[in-house]
Amino acid sequence: MTHLAPEEVGEAGAPAPRPAEAAEPSPSRSREWLSRRWVLPLAEIVVSLVAALGFTLLSTHISVNPLVRLGQVSGLAKLQQYVAVLGLPLLAVLLYTAYRGSLLRHQAAKRLVCAALAGLATGVLAGGVVVALRGTPWGLGGQEGDPGALIDMANSFLHGEGMSGIYPPLFPALMAAWAKFRYDMPGGTGFALKDLQIFFTAVAGPMTYLAWRLLLRPFWALLIAVPSALLFMDPIRPYSHGSMLVLLPLLGYCLREMRRSADRPPRPSLLRGAGLGLVFGVVFLWYSGWFVWAAPGVAVLALFLFPWRAGATAVKRSAGFVGITLLTAGVVGAPLIYQMARLGSQHPDRYAFLAVYVDPAYVLGWVSDRSGLLEYQTWPVAGEMAGQSGFALLLLFAVGLGVGLALRNVMVLTAAATLAGAWLARFWFASHMAHDKAVQLYPRTTWIIMYCLMILAVLGMMAVIHRGSGWAERTLRPGDAVPGARVVPRRVVAQLAAGMVCAVALFATMGASWSVNRYMPQSDAMSMGIDAYRAQNTKKADGTCPRYAPDKKKCADIVTNDWRQRPDPGGIWCGGINPLNWPAVCGRKAPASELKTVEPKEQAEAKK
């Protein structure tokens, strides 16, 4: 199960090399090492993780005041300087081996460079969080909002109270364990949250890249992993989006193994199934929400892909693989499954925010409940073609290429099925929202739907290159050509792929800086920077304010509450809306506590 997709299947969409044109033999010891099956996969894993965590550690040496905008800009610039110093030599090695030396050596270099770039991409994001939280032991959010709820859950674990309702327990439990081991003091769970926010943000790129390497070659895995990790990762809750990023390739890999199990001996298939079941169970306990949106489409797809007509032996072997996978996943995830069956109806989601008020068919953009000056009347900005932007049209065109040219690819089928299931679930919950007075987290389908669209678009481009190179080889080859000679030399393909890796690297550094900038501390409660600002205004364990707190006399005290289920408000909570506008937006009056925040002048104008 841990074998990564080999390089020998062809590079950057090119067909696999023919025996006659394989890389020239070399008696060197390096060639002998590279020929070992486990060396390069292990090297990719190590290089990617070292790049991510090493860059995060390097970012701790950036000394700026994160509460001052000029300090934030200097910190962002220093991150870019660091990543350029580390990344440019990697790209130079990649380009050099593409133009000089053996293709075997270039293939090895490209695998390692792509792995390193995946690590550096989210390493920059984690490094930005380090800069934003410089001087405070608290994580993003301090003790308020979702981070506050996570801290309370971790406190409950520390006090032996176990799981908190139907929330996935693994991350709060890890917070509690790390707080006990590392801090063991008042506020320790909040300090542990900071460490885990930074760590899991950093490793999101490597984990996503390595998950895709189970199915794709380095360039294509990088092309999916880097944009998706930078776009979807939320350092406040890195475990949530990280689980989505790895779940989709794992589902595709599982379906591929199900089909292959029909031709394998039972023992290897059962071992692979047990391993996959263990991974799925852990991901489910890590964050279960994405299983809800992916399960309907993938379950239907699995029924279609199951080898029903391949004979009794094939059916038994595939059924054994599926059975052991589901059984192992069910056993591992049993505690949360039990809680969801017992308490699921007692936990309705009634929180609305900007993403709930906009057109539900818009799935190509996302705003959090800290949407700044955006309003549902002005966001999203309408595009040129029936409200769709040029980016949307290009993305959908590439999606059409994927569905039209690569429908036999198991990952295309998996992404398409997941998209269809999540799409139907989204509109089911949205259409019942007004009647049931519950949102049921349906806006979160935006992420998984857009992720599926990105996957299909990349696989569509890959299919075009595969088909195009195959057509060129068949139709453009001269009649008197030497057997085994290629119309498009492999050296040219390697050079083109190296150039495209450089383009992805440039996008990664620009996209990471954009993402980091959103989390720089701001006092505006409707901005994403409020989470770092709150962390900078919460007292440390010794009762003093953080170093850069703007007012040393007004820092929040440490709270050590255990988690408690909040009472059901019984109606949709209209977040981000002026209390006087609640009746027009949510169909109910704002509670008295919210109306108190409205200025008397506004109340008088509303009555008129």
N, C-alpha and C positions, 0 to 999 in steps of 0.2 A: 504493500500500500504506500510505502514511503518513496518509491522510485519516482524520480522526476522524469518528465518527458525528455527523451534523449535528443541530442543535437542532430543525430544522423538522419532524422526524418526530413531534413531540408532546412534551409536558412531563409528567414524572412519571406516565407511563402514559396520559395523555390522548390522544385521537385528534389527528391533524395538523390544523391550522387550515384552515378552508375559505377560498377566495380572498376571499369576501365579508367575512370577519371578520379578515383579516390586519391586522397592526399598522399604525397610521396612518402615512402617508408623512411624511417629514421631509426638508427640504432641507439639513440640517446636514451638515457635513463628517464628523462622527463616524459618521453612518449610512452614508455612502459608504465609509468605511474598514471598518466592520463587515460590509459586504456583500461584501468581497473574501474569496475562499474560503480563503486561507491565513492570514489575520490572526488569527482567534480560535483555531484549532488551535495556531499558534505561540505565541500568548499563554498558552494553557493549559500548554504544555510549560515555558515560561520561568517562569511564576508558580509552578507546582508545585515545580520544582527550586530556585528561589530561596527559597521558603518552607522547604523541607527543609534545605538547606545553610545558609541564613541563620540559622535557629533553632539548628542545631548549632554554628555559630560563636558565636552569642550565649551558648550554654551554657558556653563556655570561661571566661566571666567569673564563674561561680559559685564562690565561694571557701569551701569547707568541708573538714573532715577526713573523707574517705570511710571511714575505719576506725572511726569512732565513730558509734554508731547515731543519736544526736541530730544529728550532722552530716549523716548520710544523709537523715534526715527533713527537715532544713532545705533540703537540696539538692533533694529531691522537691518541696517546697513552692515553691521558687524556680522550678523548671521550670513548675509550674502557673501561677504568677504571670505568667511571661513569655508563656505560650501564651494566657492570658486577655487580656492587654494587646494581643496581636496578633490574636487570633481574634474577640473581641467586636466590634470595629469592622467586621470583614468580615461578620459575621452581621447587624449593624445595617444595613449597605448592602444586603444581600440582602433583608431584611424591608422596608426603605424602598422599594426598587424594586418589590417585590411588591405594595405598596399604593398607590404613587404612580408617576407617570411612565408611559412607554410600555412595552409588553410586550417589544418588541425590546430595549430597554435592560436590562430585567430578565433576559431570556434571556442576554445577554452577561455581565451581572454574575454570574448563577448559575454559568455555566461557569467563570468565573475563581475564584469563591469555592470551588466544589467542588474545583478543582485545588489551590488553596492549602491547603484542609483536608486533602487527601490528603498533601501535603508536610509539614504541621505534625504530623500523626499520627505518622509515623515519625521526624520531626525530634525530637520529644520522646523517643522511644526512643533515638535516637543521642545526644541530649544527656544522657540518663541514663548512657550508657556513658562519656561524657566525664567526668561527675562521679565515677563509680565508679573511673575510672583516673586521676584527678587526681594529679599528682606522680610518675607512673611513665611511662617511655617504652614499656612493654610492653603488648601487647594482652591481652584476656581469655584466661586459661589460662596466661599466662607462656610457659614452655618445656615444659609437660607436656601429656599427653593428645593430642587431635587437633590443637590449636594447635602443639604440639611437632613432630608429624609434618609439618604444613604448613611449618614453619620449615625442617625438614630437607630437604623437597622443594625449597623455594626455594634453599637452599644448594647443592643438586645442580645446579640450573639455573645458578647463578652460576659453578659450577666446570665447566660445559660437559658435564654428564652427561646432560642431556636428561630425558625423561619418566620418571616414577616408577611403574613397573608399569602397572596399568590405571586409576589414579586420573586424573580429568579434569585436564589439565595447565594450563589457561588461568589459573586463579587463582594457583597457585604461581608460574607464570612471571611474572605481573603483580607478585607480591610481590618476586620477584628483580629485576625491572626497576626498580621503585620504590625498593627498597633501594639499588641501585647509583646511581640518580640522586639520591636524597634524603639518604642516610646514608653509604654506602660506609665502614663501620666494623664491628668485631666486634659481633654482635647486631643488625646493621642489618635483617636479614630479620624479626626479631621486632618491631622498631620499625615496619617497614613494615606488618606484619600489623595493628597497632593502627590505623594510619591507614585501611587498607582496611576493617577491621571497622566503623569509625565511618562512613566514606563510604557504603558499600553498604547499611548499615542505614538511613541517612538517605534514600537515594534509592529504597528499596524501595517506599514508598508511592506516589511519583510514577510509577515504572515500572509498578506494578500498575494504578494508575488509568488511565494512558495506554494500556496494553494493552487494558483493558476498554472504553475509549472507541472502539476500533476497531469495537465491536459495539453498545454501549449508549449511552444518553443520560447526561448528567452525574450526575443523582441516583442512577440505578441502578448506574452504574460506581462511584460513591463508596460505595454501600451494600454492594457486594461487596469493594471494595479495602481499605477501612479495617479492618473486622473481621478479614478474612483476614490482612492484613499484621501486625496487632498480635498475632493469635493464633499465627501460624506462624513469624514471623521469629525467628531465633536469632542474635544478634549475634556469637556465637563463630564461626559459619560462615554469614555472611549470603548468600554466593553460592549455597549449596545451596537454601534455601527461596525465595530470590528467583527462581531459575530456575523453580521449580514454579509460583509465583504468575503468571508471565507466560506459561508454556507452555500452560496450558489455554485462555486466550482466543486465543492464536496458533493453536492447533489448530482452534478453532471458526472463526476467520477464514479459515484455509486451506481448510477444507471448504466454506465459503460461496463462496470464490473459485473453487474447483473446479467447483461447479455453475454459476456465472455465466460461467465461461470458455467454456461451450458456445455462448453467444450473443455472444461478443466476437471481434474480429479476432485472429488468432494473435499478432501482435507484442506488443500490450499484455499479453496473458495470459502469454506467455513471460517478459516483463520482470518481471511480478509474481511469477511462479513462481521466477525466479532470485533475486529479492530475498528472498522467504520462505525459500528454501533456504539462503541465506547466513545469515539470522537463526537458523534452526534449527540449522545447523552450529555457529555460535558458542555458542548455548545448550547444545548437546551437549558441546562442549569445556569450557564453564563448569561444568556439572554434568550428568552423563549419567543418573543414577539414575532420574529421573522418566520418561524415555523408555521405560525397561524396563517400568514399571508401566502407562503410558498406551498403549503401542504395540498390545497385543493387541486391546483394545476399539476403538480408533480405526481400526485397519487393517480390521477387519470392517465398521465403520460406513462407511468410505470405499467399500467394495465395494457397499454398498447404495445410497449416495447418488450413485454414478457414473452419468451419464446414458446407460445402455446402450441405451435405446430411443428416444433423441432423434434418431437418424439418424447416418449415417456422418460427416458433417461435424462434428456436435457431439461425437461420440466421439473423433475425431482431435484436436480442439481441447482437450478435457478431458484426453486422454491426454498431449498435449504439455505441458500445465500440470503435471500430476502428475510426468511424467518429468523435466522440467527442475528441479522442486522437489527431487525425490529425488536427482538427479544432483549438483546444487550442494551440497546438505546432505552428501551422501556424500563429495564431494571435500574440503570444509572439515573434516569430522570424520574423514577417513581415518586420521590418525595414531593416534587413540584407538581407532577401529574395529579397526585392525590389531593393536594391543596387546591388546585384549579377545579377539580371535580366537586370538592366540598364547599368551596367559598367563592367560586367564580361569579355567581349571580349577585353576591354581596359587594362587588367591587366595580360598579359602573363608572365609566369615564365621562364626566360631565364638563370637562374644561375645554372651552372654545378660545381660539385666538385667531390671528390674521389668516392663517392657512385654512381655517374653517369657513371664513366668510367669503372667500374668493370662489370663482368658477371651479367646481370640482373636477372638470375635465382638464385643468391645467396641471401638468405633472412635470414640467421642465424647469422648475425653480422652487426654492424653499426659503421660508423665513421662519425664525423661531418666534417665541412669544415676546421676544425683545426686538421688535421690528422697527424701532426708531420712529421716523416721521412717516413711514409708509402707512397707507390706508387701503381698505379693500376697494375703494372707488378709483384709486390711482395705480394699484399694483395687482397683477403684473401689467407692464406696459404692453399695449397691443402691438403685434407685429404687422407686417405689410400684407400678408396673404391670409385673409380670414382670421386675423388676430395672431397668426403664427409668425415667428421671427425667421430670419434667414438661417440662424443656427438650427431651429426646429426643423425646417425643411431639409437641410443637409443631413441632419441626424436621421430623419425618417427615410430619406433616400438610401442612406447606408444600411438602415434596418431592412429595407426592402431587398437590398442586395444579399444580405445575410439569409433572409427567409427564402429568397428566390433561387440562390445558387448553392446554399449549404444546408438545406433542410435535413440532409442525412447525417449531419454532424450532431452527435448526441448533446453537445453543449448548446447548440442552436435550439434544439428541441426543448431542452431544459429551461433556457431563458424565456423562450416563447410561451411555454406552458406556465411558468411562474408568473410572467407578465399577465397572461389571460386570467389566471386565478385571482391574482391580486387586484386586477382591474374590476372584475365582477364583485369581489368582496368590498372594494372601496365604494362602489356605487350602491351596493346593498345597504351598508351601514349609513352612508350619507343620505340615502332616500328615506330611511327610517328615523333619522335624527330628530326631525321636528316632532314626530309623533311620540317617540320613546324618550325624548329629552336626554339623549345620551350621544356623545360623539364617538365613543368606542375606538379612539386612537386611529380613525381611518385616515387622517392626513399623513400618517407615517408610511402609508403605501406609496406616497410620492417618491420616497427614497428607493424602494425596491423596484418600482416600475421604471424609474429613470436608470437605475443600475442595469436592469435587463435590456433597456434600449441601448445603452452604451456597449454592453456585451455583444448584442446582435450587430451593432454598427461595426465594431472591430472585426468580428468574425466575417461580416460581409466584405470588408476590405481584404481580409485574408483570402476569402474565396475568389475574389476577382484576381488577385495575384496568382493563386494556384491555377485557376482556369486559364489566365492569360499566358503564363509561362508554359503550360502544357500545350496550348494552341500554337505558341511560337515554335516549340520543339517539333510539333507535328507538321506544320505547314511551311515553315521557312527554312527547313534543313535542305541544303543542296543535295542533288542526287548522288554526287560523287564524294560526299562528305565521309571523313574517316569514321568508322564505327565507334560509337561511344562519345564522339565529340559533341559539344553542346553549342546550340545557336547563341545562347546568352551565357558567356563564361561565368563560372562560379565566382571568379574574382570580382567581376562587375556586380554580381548580386551581393557579395560581402561588403563591397564599398558602399553600395546604396543603403544597405541595412545599417552600416556604421553611421552614415550621415543622418538617418532617421532616428537612431538612438540619441545622437547629439541634439536633434530637435526636441525629442521627448525630455531630455535633460534640461534644456532651456525652459520648456514649459513648466517643468517640475519646480525649478527654483523661483519662477515668477508666481506660479500658483500657490506655492507654500508661503511666500511672503504675503500674498493677498489674504490667505487664511489666517496667518499669525496676526496680522494687523487688526483683524476684527476683535481679538481678545485682549488687546492692550487696554489697561485700566481707564475707565471713564465713569464719571459720577452720574451720568444720565441713566436713570433706571430703565429706560426703554432701549438701551444699546446693549450689544453683546459684551462690551467692556465692563459692564456693571459687576460681572462675576469676579474679575480680578480686582476691581475696586473694593468689593466687599471683603475679599481676602486680605487686602492691605489695611483694612480698618477693623480687624478683629484681634483681640489681645493675644499675646503669646502665652506660653505656659507659666511664665514668671509674673504675669499680670501687667506687663508693660505693652505699649503699642509697638507695632512693627516699625522698622527703621524709617520707612518713607510715608507713614501715615500722615495725612495733611493736618489733622487736629489730634494731638497727643492726649487730649482730655475726653475725647468722644468715641473711643474705640469700643466695640461690642464686647461684652463679657463672654467667657466660655460657657457653653451650655452642654450638659451631659444627659440629655433626655434619652429614654428608651423609645422605641418605635411604638406608636399607637395608631390604630385605624381611625381616620377622621370620620366624623358623621357624614352621611350622604346628604348633600344640600337639597336633593329632590328636584333639581332643575339645572339647566345649563348655566354655567358660570361664564359670563361674558367678559373674558379677559381682554385688556387693551382697548376697551370701549368706554367713552365718557358715560358715567352712570346715568345721565339724563337721556342718553340714546339707547339704553338697554331695551326699552319696549319695542323700538323700531327694528333692532338688530336681532335680539334673542327672544322677543315676545314675552318678556317678563320685566317687572320692576326691579331695579337694583336694590339690594339690601340696604338697610339704614346705615350700616358701617361704611358703605361705599358712597352714599349720598352726602355723608358728612364731609367728604373730601372736595365737594363741589362748592365753588365760591358763591356767596349769596347773589352776586350780580348775575351769574349764569343761571341760577334758579329762577330769578325774576324774569329774565329774558325768555326762558323756556316756557313759563306760564303764559306769557303774552302770545 
